[in-house]
Amino acid sequence: MDIKPRTALGTIGGNSLRDRHAPSGKGGVTKTAFAVPAQITRVKTDAFTTRPPSQLTTSTTTSALPTHNRQPTPAHKPTPPQQEDEFPEPEVMDMDVGQIALALSNKLVIEDIDESDRDNPQLCAEYVKEIYAYMRELEIKYQVDPAYLSTQSQINSKMRAILIDWLIQVHLRFTLLQETLYLTVSIIDRYLQVEPCDKSDLQLVGVTAMLIASKYEEMYAPQVDDFVFITDRTYSSDRIRSMERHMLNALDYSFGNPLCLHFLRRYSRAGNAGPEMHTMAKFLLELSLTDYHCLRFLPSQLAATALYISCKICSDGEWTPTLHHYSTYSESQLLPCAGRLTWLVSHMATSKQQAVRKKYSSSKFLKVATNSGLHSRPIRELAAADSTS
Amino acid sequence: MALGSVIIQETFEQSPRLTYRTRSRETFGSNLEVFSEEPALAADNGTAAHPGNGEDTRDRHSTDGSSPRDMSPLSPGENGLTNGLMKEGRFQKWRRRFSESLLRLGSSTGRLENRSPSRSPSNVLSNATSRPRSLSLQQVDMVTSSRQRTSTISGPAYASVGPSFMHHVAVKNFGSTGNLVSRPPLGRRSSLGPLGSPFGQLDTYKKLEALGEGSYATVYKGISNITGQLVALKEIRLNTEEGTPFTAIREASLLKGLKHANIVTLHDIIHTSTNLTFVFEYVDTDLSHYMEKRPGPLDPNNVRLFMFQLIRGLDFCHRRKILHRDLKPQNLLISDSGELKLADFGLARAKSVPTRTYSHEVVTLWYRPPDVLMGSTQYSTQLDMWGVGCIFVEILTGKPLFPGMKGVYDQLNKIWAILGTPTEATWPGVTKLPEYKPYHFRKYDTPKGLDSISPMLHPSTMSGDLAAQILQLLPAQRMKASDALHHSYFSCLPPEVYSIPDDASIFTVPGVSITR
């Protein structure tokens, strides 16, 4: 067989890591690194052995590194794990995580979070990197103007919030997929950006958006009559069908835009997030749906921020180089968005929109909305920095 | 419609309370809390049914929220979803909530309250003038009757009714009557081409003979009245109840994101209330017809070119997280110059990573991989690759590889005969698959192997190696499109075929041509 082996991360980082640790079995080191945060830092230090000295000298962060690790010799032997554990970890942790990842950019050996998926064809490890790069292009292409409501004479951000809050309840009641909800909101925003809408038709836009999103995402979409019913017969099925046609045209039949949920799944994996952390991030993302000010953030940015805050609440809160690498966002890049999301958290008790909070207070969602960590000091500090409102 | 209806607006401006609070009794069933509220000021919505319109007027009126609701119960058993919802009395409350919160908002912001003490519709008209349109006579007729009805409801004096107002009413009624021609707002379709307005209109294209009938559409040959260009018109059957079929939404959405030389181009979409037509580029034939005309094995050079283009197009899809899920010769279009284009994305699906399960009833049996045949829904890009392998062997030898005739197990046994019956040892987890029924399987301990079909498939040949790597029983071992593209079987093609832009045909590379 004469096929070039491919790794999702490209050949540079992944191969060097594998080659050097070949005795420990295919992907063995990567897997262990994936499991325990302390071991991630070990992989991080490995990175320096693969870099040419010239690049090292330009890095401002390398001074904190153990010196013996800076000499890239071809004869470098795989270090047994026991020895690596003796590395003075505080030194590594002292470094600015963002700086490391930036300085090392493509040469850095970030843990390959797809390595363990090589044998699971469903996760398309082969394509995953390219797909996410493509999704990052798409999200910019589909981003709505964060001030688009100024073109609407009858709709304001409060109405948008009410509509979405209500749709979140409808979504829950119809037991639809998560994607459907995010796609619904995205369809509403994209539609309202291009077409004027009467206040009295806003709910029609909302349910029709959900109908379209369901048809796109669900295996079994609710029927038009279900949406007639849900609006208390405010709109006839004919009007919904006609609006569907109108919205499909207005949005040029394009519904493949990436959603923050797609990114969150990826980042949760990179952050090795447990169910609680992931659910917490989903809660934060849903909170952001009703907030018009969150439209200025890209889905990937919202996803990364939600996980960032979730990390702070559910674990040690470290934004690891791996997370930086896979999300491409550094901690400082996330702060504006984090300010907004935490502001929403700090005001959720008094907000008029309670659907998300109620939904995530149930045990099905691990009661993350009642987590006391949401009101902890780091979160309050982040919220205080929000400049939006 | 986004162009709000005058009726709604009018009523609202007269009395917002009336607009949002009106409810009536609804008798859904004994297990449902009966919800009753004071009927509104506008006590009667009963007006003459719209001429030529079978739709109950109550429905149309209810759109403005000002009239009493339809009293008729939802027919029980119509769908499970609604019935499930009906069981919850609580449901009523939040069903109401949206309108009520909007009401609160409306009265608090004041921004939208523009009530004129004179009860004149001037506000309406001023709002409406922003979108001037022309109306046909028929529309005006209808508008008139609508207007009368409007008057009956809310009783405003229409001192003057401008054409823009009429338009609003027309637009509002468009959905329920279905006898108007949809005119997309100007400029909206500009992305489809430089011509703008001719797009999206059925009369831009003349329908010629039928080309074929698919699962949810009929395809006609057509010609553009403007450019004289041949097109393929895919007329999608519209389900009158459920609106636009989900297959059409998915196909259009996916194709919009797939601009590639080996994927059929979607030029235009025409969508009226009675008709949904996709306008595709016209491609002369498909691989199935192409093979019918040339019985026996295809020219090996052509096989290579077809395969390269097929895998190239598929690789492009997979890189954009799209699975075709319905690969078969009928869905591979072949132009006179030998260009191959993937078509029929009606079953295609955008795939997020990681994924959830999809329905496993997707691929035509002959091209369906064994894991999916055994009920696995855990499939991904490997699903499409199996089809690629089957098509490869079929065009190489001139015969379908696994032409199962009698259902799933016959299909599986055809595969086992060539590749061996899997066991837990050769395929870990196979016995856990939902449709793993060993008593239906014939036991092939010494499989015949692909080379039993044709010497061209002997493992020592490049074509045999490629086929063997793609036609792996285990999905995880099946070759990926990106790898297959670089298989040595294609090494005799000029290296430029790998560097041309996505939208360039491989026949733009010097030295690449079809054998006639």
Interface residues (C-beta under 8 A of the other chain):
Chain A: M1 D2 I3 K4 R6 D119 N120 P121 Q122 L123 C124 E126 Y127 V128 E130 I131 Y132 Y134 M135 L138 S153 Q154 N156 K158 M159 I162 L163 D165 W166 Q169 R173 F174 L177 E179 Y191 V194 E195 P196 C197 D198 K199 S200 D201 L202 Q203 L204 V205 L211 I212 K215 Y216 M219 A221 P222 Q223 V224 D225 D226 F229 I230 T231 D232 R233 T234 Y235 S236 S237 D238 R239 I240 R241 S242 M243 E244 R245 H246 L248 N249 A250 D252 Y253 S254 F255 G256 H262 R265 R266 R269 K352
Chain B: M1 A2 L3 G4 S5 I8 Q9 F12 T19 R23 E55 D59 R60 S62 T63 D64 G65 R69 D70 L74 E78 N79 L81 T82 L85 F91 W94 R95 R96 R97 F98 S99 S101 L102 L105 G106 T109 R111 L112 N127 S130 R131 F174 G175 S176 G178 S182 P184 P185 R188 R189 S191 L192 G200 E241 E242 G243 T244 P245 F246 I249 R250 A252 S253 L254 K256 G257 I269 H271 T272 S273 H318 R319 R320 K321 A350 K351 S352 V353 P354 T355 R356 Y358 S359 Q378 Y379 S380 T381 Q382 D465 Q469 P475 A476 R478 M479 K480 S482 D483 H486 H487 S488
